[in-house]
Amino acid sequence: MSEYVEHSPSGTSVGRVEKQFFTFAADEPLLVESGRSLGPVTLAYETYGRLNASATNAVLVLHALTGDSHAAGYYETSDSKPGWWDLMIGPGKPLDTDRYFIICSNVVGGCMGTTGPASVDPATGRPYGLSFPVITVGDMVQAQKCLIDHLGVGRLLSVVGGSMGGMQVLEWSVRYPDMVRSAVPLATTTKHSALAIAFNEVARQAIMADPAWNGGDYYDGEQPAHGLAVARMIGHITYLSDEAMRQKFDRRLQDRCEISFAFEEADFQVESYLRYQGQKFVDRFDANSFLYVTKAADYFNLESSHGCGSAVAAFAKAQCRFLVASFSSDWLYPTYQSRAMVQAMKKNGLDVSFVELEAKWGHDAFLLPNARLSGMIARFLDRAAADAAKEDARAL
Amino acid sequence: MSEYVEHSPSGTSVGRVEKQFFTFAADEPLLVESGRSLGPVTLAYETYGRLNASATNAVLVLHALTGDSHAAGYYETSDSKPGWWDLMIGPGKPLDTDRYFIICSNVVGGCMGTTGPASVDPATGRPYGLSFPVITVGDMVQAQKCLIDHLGVGRLLSVVGGSMGGMQVLEWSVRYPDMVRSAVPLATTTKHSALAIAFNEVARQAIMADPAWNGGDYYDGEQPAHGLAVARMIGHITYLSDEAMRQKFDRRLQDRCEISFAFEEADFQVESYLRYQGQKFVDRFDANSFLYVTKAADYFNLESSHGCGSAVAAFAKAQCRFLVASFSSDWLYPTYQSRAMVQAMKKNGLDVSFVELEAKWGHDAFLLPNARLSGMIARFLDRAAADAAKEDARAL
């Protein structure tokens, strides 16, 4: 099949979708990596397309730091925006819902329907706050596996995600190798660098410096909005790039002809953009969840958790085919980090395709239209589906 | 003379030095670029070496964002550290105090002895706070010129500085071309990029988000220490580089063998380093001054203020010889920005030496030992001094 060689980035929408919930670990709590336990756990998730009879067409999409289960379509016809990866998921799109059954769930520790620090602790009847156990990427994946089992999928056709979603992809590939036929880690890393940790740490300090944060116990009052906004602004700088910012903003002024010689109002468009992003984020995200997901990303180290410090040893556990993509202007997870993981995969004889995509938009590029990436993902899934069909045929 | 070809980075110390003060603009206030006026103005400054009889050996050193007038030597024998550029200034060092008369003054708007927002407004008897006029790099340089006049120097042998100090160097070269024989802008830019503005804006927002900031009116109580610490942490990330952080910290843990699975204590050395830098800064720097100096850096645009938007037109006003240096891992003011300024200088037929120095330590590299940079600066000043001597001889 070569229908995707001339892949059109358009496709159509999956249309109206609904957030679903799966609750588990009520009787037997989930043991998390810190040694603590958590239960019951509810995962918010969405599915698009239909699971086929042999349950071989399921693709798990994994979201980034502050993403959610709403990857495609819309909840209400009045929604101003579709799900966060709508350009990639839908009929005729790379994650083709006419062919694949797409699953996306919100991570544990998040605040978009999945159990996290803002959830009520059944033991106390009050929100967990900081008593919520610190979560790792491994814990997120462990919870996702419960959902995949529940949905009756024995082996995923693919696991796909960028940034912290890509970390989950990597974790899936070595934690549950039998369950993963192919994997697409995008704009990601096998371990958070000191630079990436540094940005997250400053963002956390901004939240924790806000008196309203109150040691994480703020759910009866106002949330630490100032600190969370600053944290988000820091994040947004890392999602762009020097060149992206120059092209998008340069030194253009915001709604004024002259600099203000004052501090209250934004002079430059880039300042106005960051303030707006900070404010917008406060309305949709929980400050404690931000602490938890950034900590999970910082703790992520596939090499130490699965390979005693060696990436080669870690990927010795993987069995799937990989498509790895980095973006030339991504300075949060630069290409050299993807190259290192690709080398470690290859040393294990794994089937790996790797591409560094020329993109000026920095780390966020994986969320933006990119015909080359779309085509590569479409063809990659097509190959994985062909393999699955062959195996199905042999099994019959 | 070639005594510096085999330049040793050692040299000796200038020894004990004293902060001095120069007050002016008492009767006739300084008119600043915003259109407001300021007076009286006190500049804190230090000098090292002796001004020669013909006053041709004066070198003005210009400090970066949060620097001060204490560039070399020590105040007390018990001081744990010398001035911030002690490795460059002293007998036998590149800025050789046996030959040159070195002057360094704290910028207007600062908080190290020079008039700034923490100073008392004579009109009210209370600290200026935000009623202090917003200051530009041009204003800083205008005030420095008053000091240079006062010291009896008609023409500076050289103006030398890195980062925001480099901006002042560039400003000097086009604002007072008759007074500048040579100029050494290091790790700097003719205009702040959107990325650089973005980092400063987030730092300012961190300060202004701190309730203790109180609209800049906090001098009767505690200063906004939490916000200022976060602002400084952001700054410190930009002063390093991905590679520098990897070499300096990587993922090494701080005083522990295992990650903590908690938020209060630092897990990683890089977190501990940033927290320490933030705390240390709070003890020595005023939060409002941080707002003022970052704003001055953001507003800096030599091209618009001196060339109607053209760097070539701006440098048409310059007459001096330049030594421009950038650092390969500096992503705050990357080399392409230095290259652009060098091209604009060359289009005006100016005598320009340019070097991109291989350095892994990011933007801060200009403050660190670098034998190649030291040698280049020494030789460059030597040439300028030779020129000055020739002119002196002709004038006799």
Interface residues (C-beta under 8 A of the other chain):
Chain A: E33 S34 G35 R36 L130 P133 V134 K191 H192 S193 A194 L195 I197 A198 F199 E201 V202 R204 Q205 A206 M208 A209 D210 P211 G216 H226 G227 A229 V230 M233 I234 I237 L240 S241 D242 M245 R246 K248 F249 D250 R251 I259 F261 A262 F263 A266 D267 F268 Q269 V270 E271 L274 R275 G278 L291 K295 D298 Y299 N301 W331 P334
Chain B: E33 S34 G35 R36 L130 P133 V134 K191 H192 S193 A194 L195 I197 A198 F199 E201 V202 R204 Q205 A206 M208 A209 D210 P211 G216 H226 G227 A229 V230 M233 I234 I237 L240 S241 D242 M245 R246 K248 F249 D250 R251 I259 F261 A262 F263 A266 D267 F268 Q269 V270 E271 L274 R275 G278 L291 K295 D298 Y299 N301 W331 P334
